[in-house]
Amino acid sequence: MTKPAFGMTFTRPENEVQPALGADFSKAIVIETSEDATALTYPVGKAVRISTSDTAAVTALGTGLLADAVKAIHAQLGGLNAGADVTVVRVAEGEDTAETVANIAAALAPTAIAEIPSEIGATPRLVWVGRTSWQSAPEVANPIWAPLAVAVEKLLAVAVVDLDPDTKAKAVAQREFFNSERILPIGVAARVYEDETLVTRAMGPRIIGLMMRVDNLHGGEPFNPFANRTVLGLSGVSRKIPFSLLDGSTEGQQLLESEISIVVQGETGVDGAVADGGFTFIGTDNTTTGELWKQIHQVRGADYLIVKMMEITRQFLGKRVSADMVEAWLNSQKFMLRDHKAAEDILGFELDFKPDQNSPSNIRLGHLKLSVGIEPVPAFKVAEHEVARYLPALDDLVNNIVARLSAVA
């Protein structure tokens, strides 16, 4: 721009603190079959983004497992949350389960998954795919399991995986195939009515919907655990899992110890029951080894902050390196993290530009490094009570007796 000889100019500084809006981590993707879906609306292999409140879109899904997954998610929403943002990928039904599973696994291939965010204009962060409890033989992995673990890493997403719902032994054996901080296994199926028929359906989509419901209760952000919450729309579970809050030897507690989530029915008047009635989800842990990122809501919260850091940093990339620019970049992230600490989304944080990690040669190349420490908020899992006698109460009693006798005298 040519500077005027007589007049005025206006410029904007490039080294201001930059805000970040964050991302919606409640968007889901479901992958299954539907033989009677409307082919023009849901072409096989095509990702289609819908709202679960769109009656026409849901009706076009037809019947069966894909339609059940979408309806199950919608059933968990409450309050003013009219619908969920769900991307549907319809795959072809094979001649047998093995062929259908192979079709689902193909939809999870890295090339296929990488195209979905651009294709639908959003990145789904909650993933559910069908047929994950199937195995051709006990010692053989389901073909879906490996590509699913890769897919959720690509998307910065988490997946609820349905394990064998019939026995604890089968569920634990399947859980042992996983080692991912982004996989939440569940070891029981849902019993629901389809018209007048009571059928067994996957529990996974219902837990996806539960996660959405809890996110929406907290401003749409994914920092909160979702254990000990009611699963809506159930008429029963595939099997009653013995569970007590007081007895660690029950089957339910053993499944939780193996990082397998459960849904249990409440019992009125029973000590140790999780609720008086209804069906309650219990689960916090993923399948990773170690305890640092064991609780899956902490993984989701950290992902959310990472996405915000991406948003902030891309506004600074390409600018000249200066003390003002680096300070603005650092402060932009500090202010963002400070706000999340104030909201109790995280317990605390540390963010530093360390000289020993930023050598002159790296800065000459335009490479800058920030050290970020974040402490997520844990879920309250175990309450320990120490109950003892309280001797001072007897002293108070004696003093009270003496005071009364003195008053009478």
Secondary structure as GFF3:
##gff-version 3
##sequence-region A 1 409
A	DSSP	beta_strand	28	33	.	.	.	ID=ss1
A	DSSP	beta_strand	47	51	.	.	.	ID=ss2
A	DSSP	alpha_helix	55	59	.	.	.	ID=ss3
A	DSSP	alpha_helix	65	76	.	.	.	ID=ss4
A	DSSP	beta_strand	85	91	.	.	.	ID=ss5
A	DSSP	alpha_helix	97	107	.	.	.	ID=ss6
A	DSSP	alpha_helix	110	120	.	.	.	ID=ss7
A	DSSP	beta_strand	126	129	.	.	.	ID=ss8
A	DSSP	alpha_helix	145	155	.	.	.	ID=ss9
A	DSSP	beta_strand	158	162	.	.	.	ID=ss10
A	DSSP	alpha_helix	168	175	.	.	.	ID=ss11
A	DSSP	beta_strand	183	186	.	.	.	ID=ss12
A	DSSP	beta_strand	190	194	.	.	.	ID=ss13
A	DSSP	beta_strand	197	201	.	.	.	ID=ss14
A	DSSP	alpha_helix	204	217	.	.	.	ID=ss15
A	DSSP	beta_strand	229	230	.	.	.	ID=ss16
A	DSSP	beta_strand	236	237	.	.	.	ID=ss17
A	DSSP	alpha_helix	251	257	.	.	.	ID=ss18
A	DSSP	beta_strand	262	265	.	.	.	ID=ss19
A	DSSP	beta_strand	279	282	.	.	.	ID=ss20
A	DSSP	alpha_helix	296	314	.	.	.	ID=ss21
A	DSSP	alpha_helix	323	342	.	.	.	ID=ss22
A	DSSP	beta_strand	346	352	.	.	.	ID=ss23
A	DSSP	three_ten_helix	355	357	.	.	.	ID=ss24
A	DSSP	alpha_helix	360	364	.	.	.	ID=ss25
A	DSSP	beta_strand	371	376	.	.	.	ID=ss26
A	DSSP	alpha_helix	392	408	.	.	.	ID=ss27
###
